[in-house]
């Protein structure tokens, strides 16, 4: 049911995958249709976190409740990160045929991994507490660096989902989201272990600013 609702929330992207070739000239269409995925992911992660903590959930009621409740915050975080990833993708497409690509490609890869780490971490943080967008980016960046091995594993899991999504979209949407992001939720619980004081300091510092 989680997978079905996640797919319903991402119908524009599913249509794009079904009708458009995955080529640079179509990247703008993929970018536009990926925008609704932010709230869909926030609702899925929040629902799975509730399931992991409480061992019980009303799938339909809770998913759409979290979708509505996390919509604004997740949309801002997701849209900004998606725009930065889109710019990186366009830069990669421009430099790919140039001789300097071998020199700049490591930078593109590092930035892409960092952005993916941050957006996944940010969506997970939303399930724990509520923050301003600025604080959310600060915390996401902080934990993406300090807990790199944990957040990088999340990125590997998300990248696996993206890879399957591109080659087998129906299979990916109907079977993988709840499994992949449940693993991400469980793995991310390690991020905040014994980190309450540090997280509190960041929140207080951001509020003071």
C-alpha positions in Angstrom: 0.0 0.0 0.0 2.9 2.4 0.8 4.4 1.6 -2.7 1.0 2.2 -4.4 0.4 5.6 -2.7 4.0 6.6 -3.4 3.4 5.7 -7.1 0.1 7.7 -7.1 1.9 10.7 -5.7 4.5 10.4 -8.5 2.3 9.9 -11.5 3.9 12.8 -13.5 7.3 11.2 -13.1 6.0 7.8 -14.1 4.5 9.2 -17.2 7.8 10.9 -18.0 9.7 7.7 -17.6 7.2 5.9 -19.8 7.1 8.4 -22.7 10.5 10.3 -22.7 14.0 9.0 -23.5 16.5 9.6 -20.8 18.7 12.1 -22.7 20.0 15.5 -21.8 17.5 17.3 -24.0 14.7 15.9 -21.8 16.2 16.7 -18.5 14.0 19.7 -17.9 10.9 17.6 -18.2 12.3 15.1 -15.7 13.2 17.9 -13.4 9.6 19.3 -13.5 8.0 15.9 -13.0 10.4 15.0 -10.1 9.2 18.0 -8.1 6.2 16.2 -6.5 8.5 13.4 -5.3 9.8 15.5 -2.4 6.5 15.5 -0.4 5.9 11.8 -1.5 9.3 10.8 0.0 8.7 12.8 3.2 5.4 11.1 3.7 6.9 7.7 3.0 9.9 8.2 5.3 7.7 9.7 8.1 5.2 6.8 7.8 8.0 4.2 7.9 9.6 5.9 10.9 6.3 5.7 12.7 6.0 2.1 11.8 9.5 1.4 13.0 8.9 3.2 16.3 5.3 2.3 17.1 5.1 -1.1 15.3 1.6 -0.1 14.1 0.2 2.2 11.5 -2.9 3.1 9.6 -1.3 3.1 6.1 -3.9 5.1 4.1 -4.7 7.7 6.8 -1.1 8.2 8.0 0.5 8.4 4.6 -1.8 11.1 3.3 -1.8 12.9 6.6 2.0 13.1 6.6 1.9 14.0 2.9 -0.2 17.0 3.7 1.6 17.9 6.9 5.1 17.7 5.5 4.2 19.1 2.1 5.4 22.7 2.4 8.7 22.0 4.3 9.6 19.0 2.2 8.8 20.8 -1.1 11.1 23.7 -0.2 14.0 21.4 0.8 13.5 19.1 -2.2 13.0 21.8 -4.8 16.2 23.6 -3.9 18.3 20.4 -3.8 16.7 19.2 -7.1 17.5 22.5 -8.8 21.1 22.2 -7.7 21.3 18.6 -8.9 19.7 19.7 -12.2 22.4 22.3 -12.6 25.1 19.7 -11.9 23.6 17.4 -14.4 23.6 20.1 -17.1 27.2 21.0 -16.3 28.2 17.3 -16.6 26.4 17.2 -20.0 28.2 20.3 -21.2 31.7 19.2 -20.0 31.4 15.5 -21.0 32.7 16.0 -24.5 35.5 18.4 -23.4 39.0 17.6 -22.6 38.8 19.0 -19.1 36.0 16.6 -18.1 38.5 14.2 -16.5 39.7 17.0 -14.3 36.3 18.4 -13.2 34.3 15.1 -13.0 35.5 14.3 -9.5 34.2 17.6 -8.3 30.8 16.9 -9.9 30.7 13.5 -8.3 31.6 14.8 -4.9 29.0 17.6 -5.1 26.3 15.1 -6.3 27.0 12.7 -3.5 26.9 15.5 -0.9 23.6 16.9 -2.2 22.0 13.4 -2.2 23.4 12.8 1.3 21.9 16.2 2.5 18.5 15.8 1.0 18.0 12.3 2.3 19.3 13.3 5.7 17.1 16.4 5.7 14.0 14.4 4.9 14.8 12.0 7.7 15.4 14.9 10.1 11.9 16.1 9.3 10.5 12.9 10.9 12.3 13.7 14.1 11.7 17.4 14.7 10.6 20.6 13.0 13.1 23.2 11.9 13.4 26.2 9.7 14.7 25.6 6.2 18.0 27.2 7.1 18.5 25.0 10.1 17.5 22.0 8.2 20.2 22.6 5.6 22.8 23.3 8.4 21.9 20.0 10.2 21.8 18.1 6.9 25.2 19.3 5.9 26.6 18.8 9.4 25.4 15.2 9.6 26.3 14.4 6.0 29.9 15.2 6.9 30.1 14.0 10.5 28.2 10.8 9.9 29.4 10.3 6.3 29.6 6.5 6.3 26.0 6.3 7.5 24.6 9.0 5.2 26.7 7.6 2.3 25.1 4.2 2.8 21.7 5.9 2.5 22.9 7.4 -0.8 23.9 4.0 -2.1 20.5 2.6 -1.2 18.8 5.6 -2.9 21.0 5.3 -5.9 20.1 1.7 -6.3 16.5 2.6 -6.2 17.1 5.3 -8.9 19.1 2.8 -11.1 16.3 0.3 -11.0 13.8 3.1 -11.5 15.4 4.0 -14.8 15.5 0.5 -16.2 12.4 -1.1 -14.6 10.2 1.7 -13.5 7.0 -0.4 -12.7 9.1 -2.9 -10.7 10.9 -0.1 -8.9 7.7 1.8 -7.9 5.6 -1.2 -7.0 8.1 -3.3 -5.0 11.1 -1.2 -3.8 10.2 2.2 -2.2 9.0 0.8 1.2 11.9 -1.6 1.4 14.6 0.8 0.4 13.4 3.7 2.5 12.7 1.5 5.5 16.3 0.4 5.4 17.3 4.1 5.1 15.1 5.0 8.2 16.6 2.2 10.2 20.2 3.1 9.2 19.5 6.8 9.9 18.5 6.1 13.4 22.3 5.7 14.0 22.8 9.4 12.9 21.0 10.8 16.0 22.3 8.3 18.6 24.0 10.2 21.3 23.7 13.4 19.2 20.9 15.2 21.1 23.2 17.8 22.6 24.9 18.6 19.4 21.7 18.8 17.5 20.3 21.1 20.2 23.3 23.4 19.9 22.8 23.7 16.2 19.1 24.6 16.7 19.9 27.2 19.4 22.7 28.7 17.3 20.4 28.9 14.2 17.6 30.5 16.3 20.0 33.0 17.7 21.1 34.0 14.2 
